Amino acid sequence: MDKATSQTVRANKGLIWLGIFVFFCVSVYILRSVLLPFVAGIIIGYLLDPWASKFEKWGMNRTFATIIVMMLVILIMVPTLILLIGVIDEQLGNFLRALPNYIGSLWHKVEPVLLQLQERFPSLEPEKIREYLRGNIANGLKLTLNLLRGVVTGGFALFNVLSLLLITPVVAFYMLRDWDTFVSKVDSLLPKHSKKSIEKQAREIDNILASFIRGQLSVCVLLGTFYAVGLYIVGLDLGVLVGFLAGILSFIPYVGTISGFVVSMAIAFAQFDSIIPIIQVVAVFMVGQFVEGNFLTPKLVGDSVGLHPVWVMFALLAGGVLLGFLGLMIAVPVAAIIGVLVRHAIENYKQSPLYKD
């Protein structure tokens, strides 16, 4: 095969792979409204596969190992969710009842500062500022409620909730049981000429996903539990909800901790008259960040996952805008795949005559 023919074959292969990629993206976009439970089931199966493999290594049948793993997850998750929902419901009720008092407390704390500013800047009118603050607080609450309503009616409509509850466990069970079979079938379909290269890239992607997703999920749960317990001990209203959400949102770099800290400080400033509880709230987040940065992330995630925080944030935002909650679920895996492919493309480019010439 001469050089021109070889280049033509490579170009045709590139066009074929590009066509497959475009077809896949278009299919995902068209079917985005029904893919959520299936994607969730696949992700759950992927996350639980190491547990089932361990039971299988101990001589257990794969189907029986899958049943054991699923039962263990249910036994852990259901009581935890019931307990968490009960505590959050209690705290949310207390917070809503105390909200008018918090607004008044905030105003009494802000008013002296405004009076001092008026002495320096006579044009300031405290009454107008008060009305402005009240209006913005009301608008902020309305915006939050509308956002929550939009999430409920859009991303988590009744059909989606039912499909998640009914279809996701079934998909997760079959994916977990047949994971090795599924992988071997995909492996048998790989083109023989490029099989070794594709397998190498697939192993690299799997290592990144295993390190990042499984590790980061563990970090988020542990960090959320720490924040929730710490803020609950301090006595912060909504401390369990705010702390747990701050930990869960930590999979978006810096967003979870910063948003949780800001919300917690606002509630603490309105709720407490003493400076000591406010300092304790600050201490909870400082200790949490120290533990995460020095122990949790290095041990559970590692430093060589190959996903830059900026790339992760961009992937999550882009996925959320394009596909909603489904996009958030597949954003990190897609980012990992693109990152690996780009790195291999750069390596091939550096070995090509185009770079050497």
N, C-alpha and C positions, 0 to 999 in steps of 0.2 A: 504494500500500500504506500503510494507516494505521499509527499508532504501535503499537497493540496487536498487530496482525498481524505487524509487524516483530519485536517482542519475542518473539512465539510462535515465529517461524521461527528466531530466534537460539537460543532455549531448546532447540528440537528439534535444531538442529545441535550444540549442546553435548552433548546426551544421546547423539547418534550417535557423536561423537568419544569420549565417556566409555565408551560400550559397546565401541567398537573397542579402546580402551586396556585395559579390563578383560579382554576376550577374549584380547588379546595376552599379558597378564601370566599369565593362567590357563594358556594354551597353553605358555608357556615353563616354568612350574612343573611341569606334567604331563610334558612331554617333556625335562626337564632331564637325564635320564640318557643321552640319545642326541644332545643338541645340541652337546656339547663339541667334537667334530672339525669340525663345520660352522661354529660360531662362531669357532674358531681359524683355519679357512681364510679366512673372511670378513675377520677382522682382519689376517691376513697379506696378503691381496689389497689391502686398504685401505692398509696401510703401504708396500707395494711399488709402488702405482699411480704415484707421481711418477717413479720410475725408468723404468717402462715408457712413460710419457708422454714422457719426454725422448728415449728411443730412437725413439719414433714421430715426434716432431718432426724428428728427423734423417733422416726419409724411410723408416724401417723399418716393415715390416708389423707390426700389433699382435700377431698370433700369434707371429711370430718374435721380437719384442721381449720377449714374455712368457717364451718359452723361454730367451732369453739371461739375463733377470733371474733366473729360477728356477735356472739353472745356476750363475750367479755366487754366489747365496746358498748353494747346496749346496757349492760349492768352498770357500767361506769358512767355513761353519758346521761341516762334517764334520771337517776337520783340527783346528779349534779345540776341538771337543768331545772328540775323541780325546786330544789333548794335555792338556786340562783334567782329563778323567776319570783319565788315568794319574797325573798329579801328585797329585790328590786321593786316589786309592787308596793311593799310597805314603805320603802324610802321615797318612791315617787309620790305616793299619797301624802306623806308628811311634807314633802317639798312643795307640792301644789297648795297645800293648806297654809304653809308659812310664806308663800311667795309674796303676798302683799306686804307682810312685815319686813321681808328682805329688801323690797324696793324702798320702803320708808327708811330702813336702817342705812341703806346705801346713800340715800339723799341726805340724811343727817350727818353722815361722815364726809360727804362731798361738799355740803353747804358752807362750812367754815373756809374751805379752800377757795370757793367761789367768792365769798365775801372779801377775803384777802386780795384776790385778783381784782375785785371791783374797786378796792381802795387804790390800787396801782393803775387800773384802767377803768376810769369812771364810765366809759361808754357801755361796759358790760351790764346787762340786766339779769339778775338771778332768776327772776320769774320766767323770763323767756327761755333761759337755759333749762329751768326745771321742766317746762312744757316740752322743750325739745328732747330732753332725756326721756321723759315719759312716753312721748310719741315714738321715739326710736326703740325703746324697750318693747312697746306694744307691737311695733312693726317687726322687730326681731323675733318675737314669739310667734306672730302670725306666719312669718317666713319659714320658721322652723317647723311649725305644724303643717304648713302646705308642703314642705319638702318631705316630711314623713308620710303625709297622705299620698304624695306622688310616688314614693317608693313602694308603699303598700299597694296602690292601685296599678302601678306600672310594673315594677320589677318583681313584686310578690303578690300578684293577683291571686284570686281564689284558685283558679285552675293551676297556676304554677305551684302554689303551696301544696295542693293535693297531689300533683305529679311528683313533687319533691318527696313527700311523705310516703307515697305508694310505689313509685317507679324507682327512685334512687336506691333504696335498700336492695331491690331485686337486681338491678344492674350491678351494684357493688358486689353482691354475692357471686354472680356469675363471672364478673371480671376477676375477682379474687380467686375463685376456684380454677378458672381456665387461663390465668395470666401467662403461665409458662407455655401453654399450647398456643395462645395467641401470639406470643413473641416468636416462637419457632415457625409458625406459619408465615408471619411477616418476613422472617429471615430467609425462608425458602423462596420468597418472591423477589429477593434482591437481585439485580443484574450481576452476573458472575464476574465481569471485568472490574466492576467498582465495588464489589461486596466487602472487601477488606477495608477500604477507605470509609464506606458507609458505616460498617460495624464499629470502626474506631471512633467516628464522630458520634454514633449513637451511645457508645459507652461513656464518652466525655459528657454528653448531654445528661445521661442518667446520673453520673456522678455529681454534676452541678445541681440537678433537681433534687437528688437525695440529700445533698448537703444543705441546700438552701430551703426547699419547701419543708422537708421533715424537720430540719434543724430550726428554721425560723418559726414554724408552727409551735414547736416546743418552747421556744423563747417567748413567743407571744402569750401562750397560756400561762407559763410560769410568771412572767412579768405582770400580766393582767391580774393574776391571783394575788401577787405581792401588793400591787397598788390597791386592789379592792380591800384586802384585809387591813393594810396600813391605814387607808382613809377611813375605814369603818371603825378601827380602834381610836383614831383621832376624834371621831364623832361627826364627821362631815356628812351633811345631808346629801343624798345621792352619791355617796362615796363609793359604794359597791359598783353602781352602774358606771360612773365616770372612770373609776380605776380600771375596771375590767375592759371597758371600751378602749381606754388609752393603751392598755397592753395589747389588745387584739389589733388595733390600728398601727401598732409598731412595725407590722410587716411593710408599711409604707415608711421609708426612712425619715425620721425626725417628726413626721406628722402626728403620730399617736402621742408621743411624749409631750410635744409642745402644746397640742390642742388640749390634752388632759390636764396639763399644768395650768394653762390659762383658765379653763373652766373651773378647775378646783380652787384656784386663787380667787376668782370672782365670787364663787359660793362662800368660800371661807371669809372673805372680806365682808360679805353681807351678813353672814350668820354669826360670827364671833365678835365679841366686844374686846376680848383680850388678844394681845399680840402672840401669846404662847401657842395657841392652837394653829395660828397662821404659820408660825415658824415650823411647827410639827408637820404641816402639809408640805412645806418646802422640803423638809428633811426626808419625807417619804419619797419624793421624786428624785432627790439627790442620791439617796441610797439605792433606789431602783436603777438609776442610770449608771452608778458605779458598779453594781452587781452585773448589769447587762453587759457593759463595755469590757469588764475585766474577767468575767467568769462565764456567763451564759453564752454570749455570742461566740467567743473564741472556742469554747468547748463543744457547743452543739452545732454551730454553723461553720466555723472555720474561716480562715482568711483567704482561701484560694478558690472560692466558688466562681469567680470570673464574672460576677454581676455587679457593676458599679451602681451605687445608690441613685445617681441621676438617671441612669438607664432604666432602673426598676421603676422610679417615679414616672418617667415618661411612658413606659409600657402600661402601667396601671391607669394613668389618666387617659391614654389613647384607647385602651381596651374598654374603659368605662364609657367613654363618649361614643364609641362605635357600636358596642354590643351590650352596654348596660352591665348588669351583675354577671352575666355570662362572660363578658370581656374581662372583668376583674379576676374571674376564676382562671382563665387561660392566659392572662397577660404574662405572668412570670415564666411558665413553660415556653411560651412563644418567644419571649425575650432571651431565654437560655438557648433555644434552638438557633435563633438568628445570630446570637453572639458566637456560638461555636462555628456556624457556617461562615461567618465573616472572618473569623480567625483563620480557618482553613483556606478560605479564598485568598487572604493576604499571604499565607505561606506559599500557596501555589503561584501567586503573582510574583513573589520574590525569587522563585525558581524558574520563572519563564524568561524567554529572550526579551520580552518587552521591558522587564525591569533591569536585566543585566546589560542590555544595550544602552 
